Each structure stands twice: as structure tokens, then as C-alpha cells.
Amino acid sequence: MSDTEAIKTKTDYLRDVTSQLKEMRHYAQTNTETLSSHWLAFDAGEYKDKEYAGRFDTLLNKQGQLLDDIELAIQDLEIAINHSEQEG
């Protein structure tokens, strides 16, 4: 490591991870919207097919759980960042 490269503090690292999770949350939300569109097409739309509608419903539930888990991780990291800043 060169002299010009700074070693990140734990707080800096937590900020980076939080930022990355927020980006992941954005993409997960976009994926959820896409899955919802497909589910609607198979459930009540032009391609009525209960089997595929059920598959997309399952995927939507899993994607929803992922979004919830990402959100909780972001909240926990932001709390840790605030505590670290108050201590420092």
C-alpha cells in the first residue's frame, strides 16, 4: 500500500457497505416491479395461467423478503454509524 492510500476506518467501511446495500435495494425494488408485472399478466391479464402466476407469486414473496432484509441491514448499519460517530 502506498503512502497516499488511506486506511479506512470502520465507520468509513460501514458507510461504504450501507451505500452498496442502498444500491442493491434499488435494484431489488426494480426486480420486484418487473416480477409484479409478469405476475399480473399470468394471474388476471392476457396470459392467464395459474401455474405461472403461482411461480411468480412465490418469487415475489422471496423478493419481498429480500427487500425487507436489506432494509433491516441498512437500518442496523446506520445505527452503528451514528453510534460510532457519537463515540468518536
ZAVOMAR-51405 format. One line per field, with one value per atom (N, C-alpha, C): residue number from 1; residue in one letter; atom name; x, y, z. Coordinates in nm, 3 decimals, always signed. Each point is the difference from the previous one (the first is absolute). Layout:
! residues N
num <- (NUM, ...)
residuo <- (A, ...)
atomo <- (CA, ...)
X <- (X, ...)
Y <- (Y, ...)
Z <- (Z, ...)
END
This chain:
! residues 88
num <- (1, 1, 1, 2, 2, 2, 3, 3, 3, 4, 4, 4, 5, 5, 5, 6, 6, 6, 7, 7, 7, 8, 8, 8, 9, 9, 9, 10, 10, 10, 11, 11, 11, 12, 12, 12, 13, 13, 13, 14, 14, 14, 15, 15, 15, 16, 16, 16, 17, 17, 17, 18, 18, 18, 19, 19, 19, 20, 20, 20, 21, 21, 21, 22, 22, 22, 23, 23, 23, 24, 24, 24, 25, 25, 25, 26, 26, 26, 27, 27, 27, 28, 28, 28, 29, 29, 29, 30, 30, 30, 31, 31, 31, 32, 32, 32, 33, 33, 33, 34, 34, 34, 35, 35, 35, 36, 36, 36, 37, 37, 37, 38, 38, 38, 39, 39, 39, 40, 40, 40, 41, 41, 41, 42, 42, 42, 43, 43, 43, 44, 44, 44, 45, 45, 45, 46, 46, 46, 47, 47, 47, 48, 48, 48, 49, 49, 49, 50, 50, 50, 51, 51, 51, 52, 52, 52, 53, 53, 53, 54, 54, 54, 55, 55, 55, 56, 56, 56, 57, 57, 57, 58, 58, 58, 59, 59, 59, 60, 60, 60, 61, 61, 61, 62, 62, 62, 63, 63, 63, 64, 64, 64, 65, 65, 65, 66, 66, 66, 67, 67, 67, 68, 68, 68, 69, 69, 69, 70, 70, 70, 71, 71, 71, 72, 72, 72, 73, 73, 73, 74, 74, 74, 75, 75, 75, 76, 76, 76, 77, 77, 77, 78, 78, 78, 79, 79, 79, 80, 80, 80, 81, 81, 81, 82, 82, 82, 83, 83, 83, 84, 84, 84, 85, 85, 85, 86, 86, 86, 87, 87, 87, 88, 88, 88)
residuo <- (M, M, M, S, S, S, D, D, D, T, T, T, E, E, E, A, A, A, I, I, I, K, K, K, T, T, T, K, K, K, T, T, T, D, D, D, Y, Y, Y, L, L, L, R, R, R, D, D, D, V, V, V, T, T, T, S, S, S, Q, Q, Q, L, L, L, K, K, K, E, E, E, M, M, M, R, R, R, H, H, H, Y, Y, Y, A, A, A, Q, Q, Q, T, T, T, N, N, N, T, T, T, E, E, E, T, T, T, L, L, L, S, S, S, S, S, S, H, H, H, W, W, W, L, L, L, A, A, A, F, F, F, D, D, D, A, A, A, G, G, G, E, E, E, Y, Y, Y, K, K, K, D, D, D, K, K, K, E, E, E, Y, Y, Y, A, A, A, G, G, G, R, R, R, F, F, F, D, D, D, T, T, T, L, L, L, L, L, L, N, N, N, K, K, K, Q, Q, Q, G, G, G, Q, Q, Q, L, L, L, L, L, L, D, D, D, D, D, D, I, I, I, E, E, E, L, L, L, A, A, A, I, I, I, Q, Q, Q, D, D, D, L, L, L, E, E, E, I, I, I, A, A, A, I, I, I, N, N, N, H, H, H, S, S, S, E, E, E, Q, Q, Q, E, E, E, G, G, G)
atomo <- (N, CA, C, N, CA, C, N, CA, C, N, CA, C, N, CA, C, N, CA, C, N, CA, C, N, CA, C, N, CA, C, N, CA, C, N, CA, C, N, CA, C, N, CA, C, N, CA, C, N, CA, C, N, CA, C, N, CA, C, N, CA, C, N, CA, C, N, CA, C, N, CA, C, N, CA, C, N, CA, C, N, CA, C, N, CA, C, N, CA, C, N, CA, C, N, CA, C, N, CA, C, N, CA, C, N, CA, C, N, CA, C, N, CA, C, N, CA, C, N, CA, C, N, CA, C, N, CA, C, N, CA, C, N, CA, C, N, CA, C, N, CA, C, N, CA, C, N, CA, C, N, CA, C, N, CA, C, N, CA, C, N, CA, C, N, CA, C, N, CA, C, N, CA, C, N, CA, C, N, CA, C, N, CA, C, N, CA, C, N, CA, C, N, CA, C, N, CA, C, N, CA, C, N, CA, C, N, CA, C, N, CA, C, N, CA, C, N, CA, C, N, CA, C, N, CA, C, N, CA, C, N, CA, C, N, CA, C, N, CA, C, N, CA, C, N, CA, C, N, CA, C, N, CA, C, N, CA, C, N, CA, C, N, CA, C, N, CA, C, N, CA, C, N, CA, C, N, CA, C, N, CA, C, N, CA, C, N, CA, C, N, CA, C, N, CA, C, N, CA, C, N, CA, C, N, CA, C)
X <- (+0.084, -0.084, +0.089, -0.032, +0.083, -0.036, +0.086, -0.022, -0.125, -0.039, -0.115, -0.134, +0.003, -0.122, -0.032, -0.117, -0.041, -0.068, +0.024, -0.069, -0.136, -0.103, -0.135, -0.026, -0.074, -0.046, -0.119, -0.035, -0.116, -0.125, -0.012, -0.116, -0.005, +0.114, +0.005, -0.044, +0.048, -0.037, -0.150, -0.056, -0.144, -0.079, +0.049, -0.066, +0.002, +0.114, +0.012, -0.098, -0.005, -0.089, -0.145, -0.034, -0.136, -0.036, +0.091, -0.023, -0.023, +0.079, -0.016, -0.134, -0.040, -0.130, -0.115, +0.015, -0.105, -0.013, +0.113, -0.003, -0.067, +0.035, -0.062, -0.151, -0.040, -0.142, -0.072, +0.064, -0.058, -0.024, +0.101, -0.014, -0.100, -0.003, -0.097, -0.142, -0.020, -0.132, -0.040, +0.094, -0.026, -0.036, +0.071, -0.031, -0.139, -0.038, -0.132, -0.108, +0.021, -0.097, -0.013, +0.111, -0.002, -0.074, +0.030, -0.070, -0.150, -0.035, -0.142, -0.071, +0.066, -0.058, -0.025, +0.096, -0.015, -0.109, -0.004, -0.102, -0.138, -0.019, -0.130, -0.041, +0.096, -0.031, -0.048, +0.059, -0.038, -0.118, -0.019, -0.107, -0.135, -0.007, -0.129, +0.008, +0.115, +0.019, -0.020, +0.064, -0.019, +0.053, +0.089, +0.060, -0.043, -0.121, -0.048, +0.055, +0.079, +0.060, +0.032, -0.082, +0.013, +0.133, +0.055, +0.129, +0.110, +0.007, +0.102, -0.030, -0.125, -0.037, +0.049, -0.016, +0.046, +0.151, +0.070, +0.146, +0.046, -0.063, +0.038, -0.040, -0.110, -0.040, +0.108, +0.049, +0.107, +0.124, +0.038, +0.117, -0.021, -0.121, -0.030, +0.014, -0.047, +0.013, +0.146, +0.081, +0.143, +0.069, -0.035, +0.060, -0.043, -0.124, -0.047, +0.076, +0.027, +0.078, +0.142, +0.058, +0.134, +0.000, -0.101, -0.008, -0.010, -0.083, -0.013, +0.134, +0.070, +0.128, +0.106, +0.002, +0.094, -0.030, -0.128, -0.039, +0.042, -0.020, +0.043, +0.151, +0.073, +0.147, +0.043, -0.064, +0.033, -0.027, -0.115, -0.033, +0.102, +0.036, +0.097, +0.136, +0.042, +0.128, -0.004, -0.111, -0.011, +0.003, -0.060, +0.007, +0.144, +0.069, +0.140, +0.086, -0.026, +0.074, -0.024, -0.125, -0.034, +0.067, +0.000, +0.066, +0.150, +0.058, +0.143, +0.037, -0.082, +0.027, -0.014, -0.096, -0.020, +0.115, +0.054, +0.111, +0.130, +0.012, +0.124, +0.003)
Y <- (-0.117, +0.117, +0.123, +0.096, +0.120, +0.097, +0.099, +0.099, +0.084, +0.012, +0.084, -0.071, -0.131, -0.075, +0.004, +0.047, +0.008, -0.130, -0.040, -0.116, +0.049, -0.069, +0.039, -0.035, +0.087, -0.031, -0.095, -0.060, -0.088, +0.078, +0.123, +0.083, +0.026, +0.028, +0.021, -0.127, -0.113, -0.127, -0.025, +0.029, -0.016, +0.089, +0.122, +0.091, -0.059, -0.055, -0.060, -0.117, -0.085, -0.116, +0.046, +0.100, +0.053, +0.054, +0.071, +0.054, -0.112, -0.105, -0.114, -0.070, -0.014, -0.062, +0.084, +0.131, +0.089, -0.017, -0.017, -0.025, -0.135, -0.101, -0.132, +0.008, +0.079, +0.017, +0.060, +0.097, +0.062, -0.104, -0.080, -0.102, -0.108, -0.036, -0.099, +0.052, +0.130, +0.060, -0.004, +0.030, -0.006, -0.143, -0.098, -0.140, -0.036, +0.050, -0.026, +0.054, +0.119, +0.060, -0.082, -0.050, -0.084, -0.130, -0.064, -0.124, +0.024, +0.113, +0.033, +0.012, +0.061, +0.016, -0.136, -0.089, -0.135, -0.078, +0.013, -0.068, +0.045, +0.131, +0.052, -0.056, -0.010, -0.053, -0.144, -0.078, -0.141, -0.022, +0.088, -0.020, +0.048, +0.122, +0.056, +0.067, -0.006, +0.072, -0.087, +0.039, -0.061, -0.143, -0.042, -0.134, -0.092, +0.008, -0.073, -0.142, -0.023, -0.131, -0.008, -0.075, -0.004, -0.060, -0.094, -0.059, +0.106, +0.075, +0.105, +0.112, +0.032, +0.102, -0.043, -0.127, -0.051, +0.007, -0.030, +0.009, +0.143, +0.093, +0.140, +0.052, -0.050, +0.038, -0.046, -0.120, -0.051, +0.087, +0.035, +0.086, +0.138, +0.053, +0.130, -0.003, -0.107, -0.012, -0.006, -0.076, -0.008, +0.134, +0.066, +0.131, +0.101, -0.008, +0.088, -0.023, -0.125, -0.032, +0.054, -0.012, +0.055, +0.150, +0.070, +0.144, +0.034, -0.074, +0.023, -0.022, -0.106, -0.031, +0.105, +0.046, +0.105, +0.127, +0.034, +0.120, -0.009, -0.115, -0.018, +0.013, -0.056, +0.010, +0.145, +0.075, +0.142, +0.075, -0.025, +0.068, -0.033, -0.126, -0.041, +0.067, +0.004, +0.063, +0.150, +0.065, +0.144, +0.029, -0.087, +0.015, -0.016, -0.100, -0.022, +0.120, +0.058, +0.119, +0.116, +0.021, +0.110, -0.020, -0.121, -0.029, +0.025, -0.043, +0.017, +0.149, +0.077, +0.143, +0.071, -0.044, +0.062, -0.033, -0.121, -0.042, +0.068, +0.026, +0.055, +0.147)
Z <- (+0.000, +0.000, +0.000, -0.085, -0.008, +0.113, +0.019, +0.105, -0.027, -0.126, -0.034, +0.023, +0.014, +0.026, +0.148, +0.031, +0.140, +0.042, +0.121, +0.054, +0.051, -0.042, +0.038, +0.146, +0.064, +0.134, -0.011, +0.110, +0.001, -0.040, +0.046, -0.035, -0.150, -0.060, -0.144, -0.074, +0.049, -0.062, +0.014, +0.117, +0.020, -0.095, -0.021, -0.096, -0.142, -0.038, -0.134, -0.016, +0.101, -0.006, -0.005, +0.081, -0.001, -0.138, -0.059, -0.135, -0.101, +0.009, -0.091, +0.022, +0.126, +0.029, -0.052, +0.008, -0.053, -0.151, -0.066, -0.145, -0.028, +0.079, -0.016, +0.023, +0.099, +0.029, -0.122, -0.063, -0.120, -0.109, -0.027, -0.103, +0.040, +0.127, +0.048, -0.018, +0.025, -0.019, -0.148, -0.088, -0.143, -0.041, +0.053, -0.029, +0.050, +0.116, +0.055, -0.093, -0.051, -0.092, -0.128, -0.049, -0.119, +0.026, +0.113, +0.036, +0.016, +0.059, +0.018, -0.133, -0.095, -0.133, -0.064, +0.012, -0.057, +0.074, +0.132, +0.079, -0.044, -0.017, -0.043, -0.136, -0.090, -0.133, +0.007, +0.089, +0.012, +0.094, +0.095, +0.097, -0.053, -0.046, -0.042, -0.136, -0.061, -0.125, -0.122, -0.104, -0.131, -0.013, +0.089, -0.011, +0.113, +0.043, +0.117, +0.005, +0.103, +0.022, +0.149, +0.072, +0.146, +0.045, -0.077, +0.038, +0.000, -0.110, -0.006, +0.100, +0.019, +0.098, +0.138, +0.032, +0.129, +0.013, -0.107, +0.003, +0.024, -0.070, +0.017, +0.137, +0.054, +0.135, +0.100, -0.017, +0.087, -0.011, -0.123, -0.021, +0.063, -0.015, +0.060, +0.152, +0.060, +0.146, +0.042, -0.074, +0.032, -0.021, -0.108, -0.029, +0.107, +0.043, +0.107, +0.128, +0.032, +0.120, -0.013, -0.118, -0.023, +0.023, -0.054, +0.020, +0.149, +0.072, +0.144, +0.071, -0.035, +0.064, -0.032, -0.123, -0.039, +0.080, +0.010, +0.074, +0.147, +0.061, +0.139, +0.015, -0.094, +0.005, -0.013, -0.089, -0.017, +0.131, +0.060, +0.125, +0.109, +0.012, +0.102, -0.024, -0.125, -0.030, +0.027, -0.034, +0.027, +0.150, +0.079, +0.145, +0.047, -0.053, +0.038, -0.039, -0.115, -0.045, +0.096, +0.035, +0.093, +0.135, +0.051, +0.127, -0.010, -0.110, -0.020, -0.008, -0.068, -0.011, +0.134, +0.080, +0.132, +0.095, -0.014, +0.086, -0.042, -0.130, -0.052, +0.012)
END
